[in-house]
Amino acid sequence: MKLPFWIDTDAGSDDVVAILMALRHPAADVLGITVVAGNVGIDQGVRNVLFTVELCDSSTPVYAGAKRPLVREPVDASWFHGRDGLGDQGFPPPASEASQEHAVDVLIRRIRSNPGLVLVTLGPLTNLALALGRAPDIAEKLGRCVVMGGAACTVGNVTPAAEYNIWCDPEAARIVFHSGLPIEMAGWELCRGQANLKEDDMRAIRQLDNPLARFTLDCNQAAIEANFRQSGESGLALPDPVAMSIALQPSICTRKSRHLVDVETRSELTRGMTVVDALDVAGDERNHSHWGPIAQCPSNVEVCWEIDIHAWKRLLLRSLS
């Protein structure tokens, strides 16, 4: 029996690879995909998702959602993913259109009607925060909520302190992290180092010589160059597909632990930082005067610290085969 999945995405070049992994997985039934502004604007994001769904010969419905963060000005990631989010490769427009229902409405409805649903978020958490604001009861109905976002006790990728998805809409992220959702945080650091697709990995994908394999590498050409400029690492970093691999095959996460995680919303220096209380210092009564009310909060996030790199790459290759 297939497990019901839902994907919320801002449709950059790594997002679409994660989407096709889910659509191709034999044990996942992707009930729908909601789109949020982030890497690209909402219209371009919808277009990118529809193109990917069609490429997978799927009829999964797609829904447009929030066009901007809750209170911040939108800042896209075109410098990393290209102006169209897919490396500016000139992909044709999709033949289909998005469904008319708004992403927030459909999230509430489908979570309520599918207890145990697995939700995978690949972009800013604006849609989910809006849904929780209207229907806080949905937090207890999800089976899992795998969040690609944050940087657990390490450097960020848009500022020294923050990862883009959380930085883009930190207020939304803070709402989601404190909602009671069963969050599993897959930070961007999990795709770094040897988890990058190296030359041998990309050669193996190219040798598959099918539309999905070609699309995966072609749409990420801008990202390969941006990855080197940003971090000095050669290869293709795919944070969203890594998070999706954990959602699809939980054993890929080889070390995880539960902690209090908060999101910084006030500081410009550390805006969007995911502050992980890895040593439970907030729970120490001696530190309550420093932490204030947050010290009374329970551990709220399962943080993924390490992955089985070979297993993640095998899953990706199977998805494209």
SEZA-192321 format. One record per residue: residue in one letter; x, z, y of N, C-alpha, C in turn. Coordinates in steps of 0.05 Angstrom, whole numbers, padded with zeros to 5 digits, always signed. Layout:
REM SEZA-192321
AXZYXZYXZY/...
***
This chain:
REM SEZA-192321
M+00017+00000-00024+00000+00000+00000+00018+00000+00025/K+00011-00017+00044+00027-00020+00068+00021+00003+00087/L+00042+00011+00102+00039+00033+00122+00033+00020+00149/P+00012+00031+00163+00004+00019+00189+00025+00025+00210/F+00034+00005+00224+00053+00007+00246+00041-00003+00272/W+00051+00008+00294+00045-00003+00321+00071-00004+00337/I+00074-00025+00353+00099-00028+00368+00092-00030+00398/D+00106-00015+00414+00104-00016+00443+00131-00025+00454/T+00132-00046+00470+00157-00060+00475+00158-00071+00504/D+00183-00074+00514+00187-00088+00539+00201-00115+00535/A+00202-00124+00510+00206-00152+00503+00232-00164+00512/G+00254-00149+00511+00280-00162+00515+00290-00174+00490/S+00315-00184+00490+00325-00199+00468+00330-00182+00443/D+00336-00156+00446+00338-00138+00423+00311-00130+00413/D+00291-00126+00431+00264-00119+00423+00252-00140+00404/V+00255-00165+00410+00242-00185+00394+00254-00186+00365/V+00280-00179+00363+00291-00178+00336+00279-00154+00321/A+00275-00132+00335+00262-00109+00322+00234-00116+00314/I+00220-00131+00330+00192-00139+00324+00191-00156+00299/L+00209-00176+00297+00208-00193+00273+00217-00178+00248/M+00234-00157+00251+00240-00141+00228+00215-00127+00217/A+00199-00117+00235+00174-00103+00226+00154-00123+00215/L+00151-00146+00228+00132-00165+00218+00140-00176+00191/R+00165-00176+00185+00175-00187+00160+00178-00167+00138/H+00175-00141+00144+00179-00120+00124+00155-00118+00106/P+00159-00118+00079+00137-00119+00061+00120-00094+00060/A+00131-00071+00070+00116-00046+00069+00103-00039+00095/A+00107-00055+00116+00096-00049+00143+00072-00068+00149/D+00051-00056+00158+00027-00071+00168+00026-00067+00198/V+00037-00086+00213+00037-00083+00242+00009-00090+00253/L-00005-00070+00262-00033-00073+00270-00035-00086+00298/G-00014-00082+00314-00015-00093+00341+00011-00087+00356/I+00015-00101+00378+00038-00098+00395+00029-00096+00424/T+00037-00074+00437+00031-00071+00466+00056-00075+00482/V+00053-00086+00506+00076-00094+00523+00075-00078+00548/V+00099-00069+00556+00102-00053+00581+00124-00067+00598/A+00122-00065+00624+00143-00076+00641+00168-00059+00638/G+00191-00073+00638+00217-00059+00635+00239-00080+00637/N+00249-00089+00614+00270-00109+00614+00262-00133+00630/V+00236-00141+00628+00225-00163+00643+00197-00154+00653/G+00186-00170+00671+00159-00164+00681+00138-00168+00658/I+00114-00158+00663+00094-00157+00642+00087-00185+00632/D+00084-00205+00649+00076-00231+00641+00097-00244+00623/Q+00122-00242+00631+00144-00253+00615+00146-00237+00589/G+00142-00211+00590+00143-00196+00565+00122-00204+00545/V+00098-00209+00554+00077-00218+00537+00084-00245+00525/R+00094-00262+00541+00103-00289+00532+00124-00286+00510/N+00143-00269+00514+00165-00266+00494+00155-00255+00467/V+00136-00236+00469+00125-00225+00444+00108-00245+00430/L+00091-00260+00444+00075-00280+00431+00092-00301+00418/F+00114-00309+00431+00131-00329+00419+00143-00318+00392/T+00151-00293+00393+00163-00281+00369+00143-00279+00346/V+00119-00270+00353+00097-00268+00333+00092-00295+00320/E+00090-00316+00336+00085-00343+00326+00109-00352+00308/L+00133-00346+00316+00156-00354+00301+00155-00341+00273/C+00144-00317+00271+00141-00304+00245+00116-00312+00230/D+00101-00332+00241+00077-00341+00229+00057-00319+00225/S+00055-00302+00245+00037-00278+00244+00014-00282+00264/S-00007-00267+00259-00030-00267+00278-00034-00240+00290/T-00013-00223+00290-00014-00196+00301-00022-00198+00331/P-00043-00183+00339-00052-00184+00367-00032-00171+00386/V-00031-00182+00410-00013-00173+00431-00029-00165+00456/Y-00021-00142+00469-00037-00132+00491-00018-00125+00514/A-00026-00134+00538-00011-00128+00562-00017-00100+00572/G+00003-00086+00582-00001-00059+00592+00009-00054+00620/A+00023-00032+00625+00031-00023+00651+00050-00043+00664/K+00046-00050+00689+00062-00069+00703+00085-00056+00718/R+00086-00030+00719+00107-00016+00733+00108+00013+00724/P+00130+00027+00729+00131+00056+00722+00110+00072+00736/L+00107+00097+00727+00086+00114+00738+00089+00118+00768/V+00113+00125+00777+00117+00130+00806+00141+00115+00818/R+00157+00104+00802+00182+00091+00811+00178+00061+00816/E+00196+00050+00831+00197+00021+00834+00208+00008+00808/P+00197-00014+00800+00207-00027+00775+00235-00038+00780/V+00252-00035+00759+00279-00047+00759+00283-00060+00732/D+00285-00086+00731+00287-00100+00706+00316-00100+00696/A+00320-00111+00672+00347-00113+00660+00356-00141+00656/S+00349-00159+00675+00356-00187+00673+00386-00192+00672/W+00401-00174+00684+00430-00176+00683+00441-00175+00655/F+00426-00162+00637+00435-00158+00610+00422-00179+00591/H+00396-00183+00594+00381-00200+00575+00375-00228+00585/G+00383-00234+00610+00375-00260+00622+00350-00258+00637/R+00345-00277+00655+00321-00276+00672+00295-00275+00656/D+00295-00289+00634+00270-00290+00618+00271-00269+00595/G+00292-00253+00594+00294-00232+00574+00304-00242+00547/L+00305-00268+00544+00314-00280+00518+00338-00298+00522/G+00355-00290+00540+00381-00304+00543+00379-00331+00558/D+00356-00337+00570+00352-00362+00585+00359-00386+00568/Q+00349-00387+00544+00354-00409+00525+00333-00431+00527/G+00313-00428+00544+00293-00449+00546+00274-00451+00523/F+00267-00428+00511+00247-00429+00490+00220-00438+00501/P+00205-00453+00485+00179-00464+00494+00158-00442+00498/P+00138-00447+00513+00117-00427+00517+00101-00423+00491/P+00090-00400+00486+00074-00395+00462+00048-00410+00464/A+00036-00416+00440+00011-00430+00440-00013-00411+00442/S-00008-00385+00436-00030-00365+00436-00030-00349+00462/E-00050-00332+00465-00052-00316+00489-00056-00287+00480/A-00050-00269+00499-00054-00240+00494-00084-00234+00492/S-00090-00213+00477-00117-00203+00476-00125-00191+00503/Q-00151-00189+00508-00160-00181+00535-00159-00151+00539/E-00161-00135+00518-00161-00106+00520-00135-00096+00531/H-00136-00076+00549-00112-00065+00561-00097-00049+00541/A-00070-00049+00543-00053-00035+00523-00060-00006+00521/V-00065+00008+00543-00071+00037+00542-00097+00042+00527/D-00118+00025+00532-00143+00028+00518-00140+00024+00488/V-00125+00003+00480-00122-00003+00452-00105+00018+00438/L-00084+00028+00451-00068+00049+00439-00085+00073+00432/I-00102+00082+00450-00119+00105+00445-00138+00099+00422/R-00150+00076+00423-00170+00069+00402-00158+00067+00374/R-00135+00053+00373-00123+00048+00346-00109+00073+00335/I-00098+00089+00352-00086+00114+00342-00108+00132+00331/R-00130+00134+00345-00152+00151+00336-00164+00141+00309/S-00165+00115+00306-00178+00103+00282-00158+00100+00259/N-00133+00106+00263-00113+00103+00242-00095+00127+00240/P-00106+00150+00231-00089+00174+00228-00065+00168+00210/G-00042+00179+00219-00017+00174+00204-00002+00149+00213/L-00013+00135+00233+00000+00111+00244+00029+00116+00252/V+00047+00097+00247+00075+00099+00256+00077+00083+00282/L+00084+00096+00304+00087+00083+00329+00117+00081+00335/V+00126+00056+00342+00154+00052+00349+00154+00042+00378/T+00168+00057+00395+00170+00049+00423+00198+00037+00428/L+00198+00014+00441+00223-00001+00446+00229-00004+00475/G+00213+00007+00493+00216+00003+00521+00210+00029+00536/P+00207+00027+00563+00198+00050+00578+00172+00061+00566/L+00167+00087+00570+00145+00101+00557+00120+00102+00574/T+00117+00084+00593+00095+00084+00612+00068+00081+00598/N+00065+00062+00580+00039+00058+00567+00031+00083+00551/L+00050+00095+00537+00044+00118+00521+00037+00142+00538/A+00051+00146+00560+00045+00168+00578+00017+00166+00590/L+00010+00142+00597-00017+00137+00608-00038+00143+00587/A-00033+00135+00562-00052+00140+00540-00055+00170+00535/L-00033+00184+00535-00034+00213+00531-00048+00227+00553/G-00045+00217+00578-00059+00229+00600-00089+00228+00598/R-00098+00206+00586-00127+00203+00582-00137+00215+00556/A-00120+00215+00536-00129+00224+00509-00106+00240+00496/P-00102+00265+00505-00080+00281+00493-00083+00286+00464/D-00107+00283+00453-00112+00288+00424-00097+00268+00406/I-00089+00245+00417-00075+00225+00400-00048+00235+00390/A-00037+00255+00404-00010+00265+00397-00010+00276+00368/E-00031+00289+00360-00032+00301+00334-00041+00282+00312/K-00048+00257+00319-00058+00238+00300-00036+00219+00289/L-00014+00216+00304+00007+00198+00295+00023+00211+00272/G+00030+00194+00253+00048+00203+00231+00076+00207+00240/R+00086+00187+00255+00113+00187+00266+00113+00172+00293/C+00131+00180+00311+00134+00166+00336+00164+00162+00340/V+00174+00139+00332+00203+00133+00334+00208+00120+00361/V+00224+00134+00377+00229+00126+00405+00258+00115+00407/M+00260+00089+00413+00287+00079+00420+00290+00086+00450/G+00307+00106+00454+00311+00115+00482+00329+00139+00483/G+00341+00143+00506+00357+00166+00510+00386+00162+00500/A+00402+00182+00507+00430+00184+00498+00435+00213+00492/A+00438+00219+00466+00440+00247+00457+00468+00257+00461/C+00472+00273+00482+00498+00286+00487+00521+00265+00489/T+00515+00243+00501+00536+00222+00504+00530+00206+00530/V+00547+00186+00535+00544+00170+00559+00519+00152+00558/G+00509+00145+00581+00487+00127+00582+00496+00098+00585/N+00475+00080+00587+00482+00051+00589+00472+00039+00615/V+00459+00055+00632+00451+00044+00658+00462+00062+00680/T+00467+00087+00674+00483+00105+00691+00500+00121+00672/P+00520+00136+00682+00536+00152+00664+00520+00172+00648/A+00496+00179+00657+00481+00200+00644+00456+00190+00629/A+00448+00165+00633+00421+00158+00623+00420+00130+00610/E+00403+00128+00591+00396+00103+00577+00374+00089+00592/Y+00373+00063+00592+00354+00048+00609+00325+00055+00605/N+00315+00055+00580+00286+00059+00575+00276+00085+00588/I+00293+00106+00586+00285+00132+00597+00289+00132+00627/W+00311+00121+00636+00317+00120+00665+00296+00104+00680/C+00287+00083+00668+00267+00065+00681+00242+00080+00689/D+00232+00097+00672+00208+00113+00678+00212+00141+00667/P+00228+00158+00681+00234+00185+00670+00209+00203+00670/E+00191+00199+00690+00167+00216+00690+00150+00211+00666/A+00148+00185+00658+00132+00179+00634+00146+00191+00609/A+00172+00188+00608+00187+00199+00585+00183+00229+00582/R+00183+00243+00604+00181+00272+00604+00153+00280+00593/I+00132+00265+00602+00105+00270+00592+00104+00267+00562/V+00116+00245+00553+00115+00238+00524+00130+00259+00508/F+00154+00267+00518+00171+00285+00502+00158+00313+00500/H+00141+00320+00519+00128+00347+00519+00099+00346+00511/S+00091+00324+00498+00063+00320+00490+00055+00332+00464/G+00075+00338+00447+00069+00347+00420+00070+00324+00400/L+00078+00300+00408+00081+00278+00390+00104+00283+00370/P+00102+00273+00346+00124+00276+00326+00147+00257+00332/I+00162+00262+00353+00182+00243+00363+00208+00244+00347/E+00218+00221+00340+00245+00217+00329+00260+00200+00349/M+00280+00212+00361+00295+00198+00382+00319+00184+00371/A+00319+00157+00374+00341+00140+00366+00355+00131+00391/G+00375+00145+00399+00389+00138+00424+00406+00113+00422/W+00413+00103+00446+00427+00077+00446+00455+00079+00433/E+00466+00103+00432+00493+00106+00420+00494+00098+00391/L+00471+00098+00377+00470+00091+00349+00477+00062+00343/C+00476+00045+00363+00482+00016+00359+00511+00010+00367/R+00526+00030+00375+00553+00024+00385+00574+00024+00363/G+00599+00017+00370+00621+00018+00351+00616-00002+00328/Q+00620+00008+00304+00617-00009+00280+00588-00017+00275/A+00569-00004+00288+00541-00012+00285+00535-00037+00301/N+00553-00045+00319+00551-00072+00332+00552-00093+00310/L+00538-00115+00314+00542-00138+00296+00568-00151+00304/K+00587-00150+00285+00613-00162+00289+00613-00192+00282/E+00636-00205+00285+00637-00233+00280+00629-00240+00251/D+00637-00224+00232+00629-00230+00204+00599-00227+00200/D+00587-00207+00213+00558-00202+00211+00543-00226+00223/M+00552-00235+00246+00538-00257+00260+00542-00283+00244/R+00565-00286+00232+00570-00310+00216+00551-00310+00192/A+00547-00287+00179+00529-00286+00157+00500-00292+00165/I+00492-00284+00189+00466-00290+00199+00463-00320+00205/R+00484-00331+00218+00483-00360+00224+00482-00377+00199/Q+00495-00368+00178+00495-00383+00153+00468-00384+00139/L+00450-00365+00146+00423-00367+00135+00409-00393+00144/D+00417-00402+00167+00408-00428+00177+00377-00432+00175/N+00363-00412+00185+00334-00415+00187+00325-00408+00215/P+00300-00414+00223+00292-00409+00251+00295-00380+00260/L+00289-00360+00243+00291-00332+00251+00320-00324+00256/A+00338-00333+00239+00366-00327+00242+00377-00339+00268/R+00371-00365+00272+00380-00379+00296+00369-00365+00321/F+00343-00358+00321+00331-00345+00344+00345-00318+00350/T+00350-00303+00329+00363-00276+00333+00389-00278+00348/L+00406-00297+00341+00431-00300+00355+00429-00315+00381/D+00412-00336+00382+00410-00352+00407+00399-00335+00430/C+00378-00320+00425+00365-00305+00447+00382-00282+00456/N+00403-00275+00441+00420-00252+00448+00448-00261+00458/Q+00451-00287+00465+00476-00296+00475+00484-00282+00501/A+00465-00279+00519+00471-00264+00544+00478-00235+00539/A+00464-00223+00519+00469-00195+00512+00497-00191+00501/I+00506-00210+00485+00534-00208+00474+00554-00206+00497/E+00551-00223+00517+00570-00223+00539+00566-00198+00556/A+00541-00189+00560+00536-00165+00576+00546-00140+00562/N+00544-00140+00536+00554-00117+00521+00584-00113+00525/F+00599-00135+00525+00628-00133+00529+00634-00124+00558/R+00619-00135+00578+00624-00127+00605+00617-00097+00610/Q+00596-00088+00596+00587-00061+00601+00604-00040+00587/S+00610-00045+00561+00624-00024+00546+00651-00031+00535/G+00659-00057+00538+00684-00066+00528+00684-00070+00498/E+00660-00069+00486+00658-00073+00457+00651-00102+00451/S+00666-00114+00432+00659-00141+00424+00638-00140+00402/G+00620-00160+00403+00598-00161+00384+00571-00158+00398/L+00551-00155+00381+00523-00154+00391+00512-00126+00385/A+00506-00111+00406+00493-00085+00404+00463-00088+00404/L+00450-00077+00384+00421-00081+00380+00407-00054+00378/P+00403-00039+00400+00391-00013+00398+00363-00013+00387/D+00346-00032+00395+00319-00032+00385+00317-00038+00355/P+00331-00058+00345+00331-00062+00316+00342-00038+00300/V+00362-00024+00311+00371+00000+00297+00349+00021+00295/A+00335+00025+00318+00312+00044+00317+00290+00034+00298/M+00285+00008+00297+00265-00002+00279+00274+00002+00250/S+00300-00001+00245+00309+00003+00217+00304+00032+00208/I+00306+00051+00226+00301+00079+00220+00271+00083+00215/A+00254+00069+00231+00225+00071+00226+00217+00059+00200/L+00229+00036+00192+00222+00022+00168+00234+00035+00143/Q+00258+00046+00146+00273+00057+00123+00285+00083+00133/P+00271+00105+00132+00280+00131+00144+00307+00140+00134/S+00314+00133+00109+00340+00142+00098+00364+00130+00113/I+00359+00110+00130+00381+00099+00146+00392+00119+00166/C+00375+00138+00175+00385+00160+00191+00397+00181+00172/T+00423+00184+00173+00437+00202+00154+00441+00230+00164/R+00438+00234+00190+00441+00261+00201+00422+00264+00225/K+00404+00284+00223+00385+00289+00244+00380+00319+00246/S+00371+00328+00269+00364+00356+00272+00344+00358+00295/R+00329+00379+00295+00307+00383+00314+00316+00401+00337/H+00310+00393+00361+00319+00407+00385+00299+00405+00407/L+00302+00423+00426+00289+00420+00452+00303+00398+00467/V+00287+00378+00476+00298+00356+00492+00281+00353+00517/D+00294+00354+00540+00280+00350+00565+00291+00325+00579/V+00276+00315+00599+00284+00292+00613+00287+00299+00643/E+00309+00292+00655+00314+00297+00683+00298+00278+00701/T+00282+00288+00719+00266+00271+00737+00272+00275+00766/R+00287+00296+00773+00290+00302+00802+00317+00293+00813/S+00338+00294+00797+00364+00287+00807+00369+00257+00807/E+00380+00247+00829+00388+00219+00830+00413+00214+00813/L+00430+00234+00812+00455+00232+00797+00450+00230+00767/T+00431+00246+00757+00426+00246+00728+00397+00238+00721/R+00385+00223+00738+00358+00213+00733+00356+00200+00705/G+00336+00209+00689+00331+00197+00663+00349+00208+00641/M+00365+00228+00647+00383+00239+00626+00365+00254+00606/T+00371+00249+00580+00358+00265+00559+00375+00289+00553/V+00367+00312+00561+00382+00336+00559+00375+00349+00532/V+00394+00347+00513+00389+00357+00485+00401+00385+00482/D+00385+00404+00476+00394+00432+00472+00405+00435+00444/A+00427+00422+00438+00438+00420+00411+00446+00447+00400/L+00453+00467+00416+00462+00493+00407+00441+00514+00412/D+00417+00506+00420+00395+00525+00424+00402+00546+00445/V+00417+00538+00466+00424+00557+00487+00400+00564+00504/A+00380+00546+00506+00357+00552+00523+00341+00575+00510/G+00342+00577+00484+00327+00598+00470+00340+00625+00471/D+00365+00626+00481+00379+00652+00483+00368+00667+00508/E+00358+00691+00504+00346+00706+00526+00366+00710+00550/R+00392+00710+00544+00411+00713+00565+00412+00689+00584/N+00401+00666+00576+00401+00642+00592+00375+00636+00605/H+00355+00652+00601+00328+00646+00612+00328+00643+00642/S+00345+00659+00655+00344+00658+00685+00355+00631+00695/H+00371+00618+00678+00382+00592+00686+00362+00569+00679/W+00349+00571+00656+00332+00550+00647+00304+00552+00657/G+00295+00576+00665+00268+00579+00675+00247+00574+00653/P+00223+00563+00660+00201+00560+00641+00209+00543+00617/I+00228+00524+00620+00235+00506+00598+00246+00522+00574/A+00257+00546+00580+00269+00562+00559+00248+00571+00539/Q+00223+00572+00547+00202+00580+00529+00191+00557+00512/C+00200+00533+00517+00189+00510+00502+00201+00509+00474/P+00185+00501+00455+00195+00498+00427+00211+00473+00424/S+00226+00471+00403+00240+00446+00396+00219+00424+00393/N+00223+00402+00406+00203+00381+00408+00211+00354+00398/V+00236+00350+00391+00246+00323+00384+00265+00325+00361/E+00261+00306+00341+00280+00303+00320+00300+00282+00329/V+00325+00291+00333+00346+00274+00344+00362+00262+00321/C+00364+00236+00321+00380+00222+00301+00409+00220+00312/W+00428+00231+00296+00456+00232+00305+00473+00210+00292/E+00467+00203+00267+00484+00184+00253+00466+00166+00236/I+00476+00142+00231+00462+00123+00213+00480+00112+00192/D+00468+00102+00171+00483+00087+00150+00486+00059+00161/I+00509+00052+00172+00513+00027+00185+00509+00003+00166/H+00520+00006+00142+00517-00016+00122+00488-00021+00115/A+00473+00001+00112+00444-00002+00105+00428-00015+00127/W+00435-00008+00152+00421-00020+00175+00426-00050+00176/K+00451-00058+00171+00457-00086+00172+00446-00102+00149/R+00444-00089+00125+00432-00102+00102+00402-00106+00107/L+00389-00087+00119+00360-00089+00125+00355-00112+00145/L+00372-00114+00165+00369-00136+00184+00373-00163+00170/L+00393-00165+00154+00398-00191+00140+00375-00198+00121/R+00364-00178+00108+00340-00184+00090+00317-00193+00107/S+00313-00182+00131+00291-00189+00148+00292-00218+00157/L+00317-00228+00159+00321-00255+00169+00323-00276+00147/S+00325-00266+00122+00329-00285+00099+00303-00299+00092/
***
